[in-house]
Amino acid sequence: MITKTQNVKSLKKTLLASAVALGVAGFAFGQSNVLSINPANAKPVSVEAPAAFSFGDVVEAVSPAVVSVRVEQTLLAANSNGRFSFDKRGQEFMEKFFGQGQRGERQFRNQPSPRKAQSQGSGFFVSEDGYVVTNNHVIEGGTKFTIVQSDGTELEAKLIGADQRTDLAVLKVETDQKFTYVDFGEKRPRTGDWVVAVGNPFGLGGTVTAGIVSAHGRDIGSSRYDDFIQIDAAVNKGNSGGPTFNLSGEVIGVNTAIFSPSGGNVGIAFAVPAKLADEIVSDLIQKGSVVRGWLGVQIQPLSVEISESLGLEEASGAIVTSPQQGSPAAIAGIDSGDVITAVDDQKVKDPKELARIIAGYDPESDINLKVWRDGVFKDIKVTLGTLEETKVATAQKPREGKQRNMKGLGLKLQETSQGVAVVDVQPDGKAAERGLRPGDVIVSVNGNNTDSVKSLRNGLKSARELGRQSALLEVVRGERTVFIPVPVLRG
């Protein structure tokens, strides 16, 4: 039987042996059997940090090229009577609704001078002679631009050009001084690669943060050309327009947006990829604007159900809902219901990618579209136009006609001269599940015109006989056309 005293003696021997084995001096056991340590010869832990994990060399090299961008704006101000002064458009509004003579200079006699406001962002030199890249939203509405270098030197700059669609802009410092500048990287960074962001967050110029590339191809809904790099480096307000670098000191992206419920950094930031930025910046420097190719189609994503209803094996491409009248697409013979799957040798994944590919061509470029139509692929040659803002024609209001029910889909339908109008949709029906709404006008099913409820039923029946689970409805909705797949049920 082992006694308590034997246990204590055994513990002392074990601890003493361990201390000798570890080369630790100063262990002693007192009368109270409490272990005490003499730290006289103890040394603190010291680990030599590997040089490879320092961003110091990169930061030292690129910092002189990164600048703060200060923008002065002129804002309309309230007058001494508490009313607001108007610009030309506001004065025209006053005349239109309150009669002649109600112009600003007569209505508002004691107007103060317009109020000046300042905002700040970031930017970086991309040439020795003073071209600076920043964001369009940084300089938008600006009347005066000042570049503040890392050493505090202030230089006036002028706006060369801006592109709202990609949120990029170029300024130019007019001086004989030669500047340290950086270049866009040619190689796309891998997800997980280290990156360094340098900028002017909250007006704190020359701030450096680091992180990794979190993802590629992010679409944040800012424009049809969204293709952002996501990074987790701390990017905040004021970093907009600043660069993100790889460890070679090359710009891999231009910081543009953050995701933040609070307004501060939460580790999700978005940058315009270097390849796209390089192309846009070159156009802005050479031409002062970006001129893009124009195809002239309304398009929507190709879902698995739409693909199946069309007999396509892969849900990849963009389905044409409507070619714009007189557009290059319409002239070339592109029709509603066509699925564009490739442009020249570039495969089209979705509508966003089609828009980016077309925008990469110059106007008057000849391209070849690979199109799925009536169960076969076709090649269609198109000469692109110049992208401009266009208006979409409004669909005519259908005339009244007979109403019939289609119980299988949960629809009440009305025959019109334009097609079959949806009068009512059963909330828990199959049509409601797929997104049909009252007011929609069904103009075709699987590419065949629909002028009656009977022709709609026949189209659903034909799809069922072909062994398809869905039929594709072409629907006019207000000012646009959409395609909606519905199950091929009886009723």
N, C-alpha and C positions, 0 to 999 in steps of 0.2 A: 504493500500500500504506500502510495506517495503522499508525503505530508506537505503542508503549506510551506514549511521552512525549506524543504528540498526543492520545491517549485521556484522559490526566490533565488536560491543558490544556482540552480540550473539556468535561470534567466540571466543572472549576472555573468556567468561563464560565457553564455552565448553572445551577449552584447559586447563583452570584452574581446572575444575572438573576432567578432565582426569589425570592431574598431581597429584592431591590429591589422587585419587583412586589408582594410581600406586605407591604412596609413594615416589614421586620424589620431592625433595626440590630444591629451587633456581630458579623457574620459575618467571620471572618478565616481565612486559610489559612496555616498555618505551613510550615516547611521540610519537615516530614514528611508533608505533603499530607493531614493529619487535620483534619476539620471540627470547629470548636469554636463553642459558642454562649455569648454573654454574656447572662446573665439579668437584668441590671441593670434593664431597662425592661419585663420580662415581667409579665403580669397573670394571676391565677388565673381559671379559668372561673367565671362567676356567672350563674345562671339564675333569674329571678323566678318563683317557684312560683305557679301560678294559684290564686286563692282558692276556686274551685269544687271543688277536690279536698280541701279541709279539712273534717273532721268536727267541728271545734271548736265551732261554733255549736250543732249538734245536741246534742253531749255536754253543753255548758254548760247548755242548757235542760232536758234530761231527767234529768240526774244526781240532782237533789234528790228525784225521785219514785221512784228505784230504791233498794231496801233489801236488807239481809241478813236472813235469817230464821234465828233460832237456835231449835232445838227440843230440849226436854229430855224424855228417856224414862226410864221405870222398868223395869229388867230384873230377872228372877229371878236369884238368886245361889246359889252353892254354899255349903253349910253347913260347920260346923267339922269334920264327919266326912268331908268330901269328897263328900258326896251332894248332890243338887240338891233345892231346895224346889220345890213344885208349886203351880200355881194350882188353881182349883176343878175344871177338867177333868182335870188330872193326879191329883188326889186321888180323883176318881171312878174313874179307871183303876186306882189302887192297890186300892180297895175291890173292884172287879169281879174282878180277877185274883188278889188275895191275901187276900180275905175282909174282913168287917166289922172295924172297929177300926183299920184300917191307914190312917187319915187322916193328913194331913201333920202336924197338931199333935201327934200321938202318935208317929209314926214318926220325925219330925225335931224333936228337942227344943232343939237349940242353933242355931237358924237366925238368921243375921245379917239386918240390914235390907236391903231390896231395893237393888240398885246403880243409881245414876243414870248416865245417859249423855247426851251431847249430839251433835247433828248440825247441819249448817248447809247452807243453800241460799240462793236469791235470791227476790226478789219485787218488786212495784211497786204504788204507790198508783193506784187507778182512781177515787177520789172525794176531794173536799175534806175529808170527815168521817172518813177513815181506813180505808176498805176496801182490803185488800191482796190481790193475786192471786199465787198460787204454785202449785207442783205438789202433787198428792195424795201422791206418794211422798216428798216433803220433810217433810210434817207427819204422815204415817201413824204411828200408835202414840205420838204425842206427848202429853204431859200438861201441858206449859207451853210457851208460845210468846213469843219476844221479837223485836221488830222493831228493827234497828239502822240508823239513818239514815246518810246519807253524811257527816254531821258528827260521827258517833260517838254521838249521842243514842240511848239505849235506852228502848223503850216496850213494855209488856206488851200482848199481844193475845189475843183469844179466837177459837176456831174457829167460823165461821159455817156452813160446809158444805163437803163434798168430793164429787167424782165420780170414782170409780175408773176408769170406762170411758174417760174422756178425760184422766185424770191431772191434773185441775185442782182447786184448792181456794181458798177465800176466808177470810181472817182479818180481824178488826176491832180497831182500836186505839180504846179507850174514853177519849176526852179531848176537851176543848173546842178543842184546837189545830186550825188549818186547815193542810192539807198541800198541797204541790205535787203534782199528779197528771197522769197521761197518759191518752190515749184510744186505743181501738182504731181502726185505719184501716179505712175502708169500701172502699177500692179495693185489689184484689188486686195485689201486686207482680208485675212481669214477671220471668221468668227472665233473669238477668244484671243486675238492678237492684242498686245498692249498698245494703247494710244495715249497721247498727251494733248489736252486742250489748253490753249492760252487765250486770254481775253480780258474783258473789262467788266466783270460782274458787279452790279450795284455801284458802278463808278470807281471800283477799285482796280485801276489799270495794272497790267502786267501780272495778273493772277494765273497760276498754273495749277491744273488738276490732272489726274491720271485715272485710267480705267482700262476697260477692254472693249472690243467690238462685241456687242451683244447679239446683233442680228443684221441681216440685209433685207432689202426690198420691202421696207415698211411703208404702208399706205396710211396716212393720217387724215385723209380726206381734205387736204388743202387745195389740191388741183388734180387734173387728169394725169399729170406727169409725176406724181408722187412715187419715189423709189429711194427712200431714205436709208442711210446707215443708222442703226440704233447703237448708242454707246452708253456706258454707265459712268463715265467721268462726270464729276460735278459741274454741270452747266446751269447757269442761272440767268436771270434778266440782266442784260448788258453784255452777255456772251454772244448774242446774235451777231452774225457776220464774221465772227472770229474763226480761226482755223483749228482743226484737230490733226495732229501729226502722228506718223509712225516713228519708230525708233531710229530711222535714217534721216529724220528731219523733213520728210516729204509730206505735203498736205494730202490727207486721205479724205477729207470732207470739210464742208463749210457749215458751222453750227447754225441752225435755223430755228428749231423749236424744242420745247420740253413738254413732257407730260407731267402735270403737277396739280393735284387738287388744292394744294395750299399756296401755290405761286412760287414756291422754292424748290430746290433740287430734291428729287426723290430717286435719283439714279436712272432716269429714263430720258435720254436726249436724242435728238435727230439731226443728222447732218446731210447736206446735199453731197452725193458721191463725187469724188475728184474728177472722174471721167466726164460726167455731165457738166460739172462746173467749168472745167477747162474749155469745153466746146462753147458754152454760153458766154464765158468771159472773152474768148477770142472774137466771137461775133460782136460783142458790145464794144470792144476796143477798135475793131476794124470798121464797123458799120454804125455803131451807136444804138443799134436795136437788134433784135433776134427775128429773123424771117424764117418761118416754118412752112413745110409742105402741107397741103390741105387736100383731104380726100373727099370730105363732104357727105358723111353718113351719120345717122343716129344708130347707136349700137347698144347692146345689152349683153350681160354675161351668158355663157352657155352652160346651163345646169345639166346634171346627169339625166334628168327627166326629159329636158328639151333634146338632148343628144339622142336619147333612146327613141323619142318620137320621130326624129328625122332619120333614124337608121345609122347614125354616126357611132363608131365604136368607142371614141374617146371624147370626153367633155372638155375639149380644148379648142379655143378660138373665140370669135366674137360674132354674134348674129346681128345682121343688119335689120333694124326695125323700119328704117325709112331712109332712102337716099334723098338728099336735099335737091330741090329742083334746080337744074342748071349747073350742078356741081360736077367735078371731074368723075366721081363715081357714077352719077346718073348718065353722063355722056358716054361712059365706057360700057354701060349696060348692067351695072350692079343693081340688083333688085331686092325688094323687101323679102326677108326670109333666107337670103344667102348667108352662109357661114364662112367668114374669112378665117382661114387656118394658117396662112403663111404669107409673108411679103418677101418676094425674091427668095433668098435662102434662109430667111429668119422665121422661125416658127412663132405663131401667135398663141400665147397662153390665155389671154383674157383681153377685155376692152382697153384696160389701162396700158397693157403692153402694145397693143395696136396703135394707140394714140402716141406713145413714145417713139415707136418705130417710124411712123409717118412723119412725126415732127423732126426726126433726124435727117430727113431728105430736104433738099432745096426745092423751091417752086420750079415747075417745068420739068422735074425729073420724071423719067419713064420707069415705071415699076411693074412687076408682075404679081398679081394677087392669085393665090390658090384658094378656090371657092368650092364649097360643097353645096350642090344644087340638084334637087330631084334625084337624090341617091347616088350621084357621081361627082367626082372632082373635076373642076374646070379651071383653066388658066385664063385670066382676063388681064389684058394690058391697060394700064391707066397712066395718063399724064397728069401729075399733081398740079394743083393751083396754089395760091398763096393764102395762108390761114388768116382769116379776118373774123370779127364777130358777126354772126349771122342770126337772122330771126327765123323762128320756126312757124310755119303756117298753122293757123288755127283750123281744126276740123269743123265742118259745117254741122249745124244742129240737125239731127235726123227728123224726118217727118213722121207723124203718127201712123200706125198700122195695126194689124191684128196682134193680139197678145196670146202667147201659149206658154205652158209650163213644161219644164224638163226636170222631172222629179228626181231622176237619178243623180243629177248634179246639184239640185236644189236651186233652180233658176226660174224666174219668170221672164220671158223674152218677148220682144216686140219687133216685128218685121218692119224695116224702113228701107228707103231708097239707097242708103249708104251701107247697109248691112243689118245684122241682127243686134238690136239694142238690148242691154240688160236692164230690165225694169226693177227687179228686186232679187235679192240674194238671201237664201235661207242661212241664218248665222252658223248653224252646225252642219251645213252641207259641204259636199266635196268641192264645189266651185269656190266657196268662201275660204276653205282651207288653202286653195291655190292662189287666192288674191284677187279674184274677180269682184268688181264693185258695181253698184247701180250707176248707170250713166255710161258704162263701157259699151263700145260698139264692136261686135265681132265681125270682122270683114273677110276672114279666110280661116280655113281649117286644113292643116297640112299642105298649105300652098294653094289650095283651091278656093276660089271666091265663094263667099257665103252671102246669099241674098234672101234666104228664107230659113225658117226653123227646120224644114225638111232637108235642105242641103247641109245644114249643120249636123243633123242626125246621120245623114249618109256619110259625111266625113268621119264621124266617130266610128261608124260601122266599118268603113274601109280600113281604118287604123287597126281595129280589132281583128279583121280578117288577115292582116299582114303579121299578126302575132305580137303587136306592140301593146305596151301597157298604158301608154299615154298618146294623146293627140295634141298637136300644137295649134293653139288659137292665136291668130293675129288680131290684136285688140287696139282700137283707137281710143285713147284716154285723154280728153282735153286737147292739149297742143302737141301730144306725142303719141308714138306707137310703141306698144310692148308686146312681147310674146309670152304666153302663159300655157304651160302644159296641163291638161286635165285628164283624169283617168277615163278609159274608154268603157264606161258603164252604160247599160241600157236605160232608157227613160228619156 
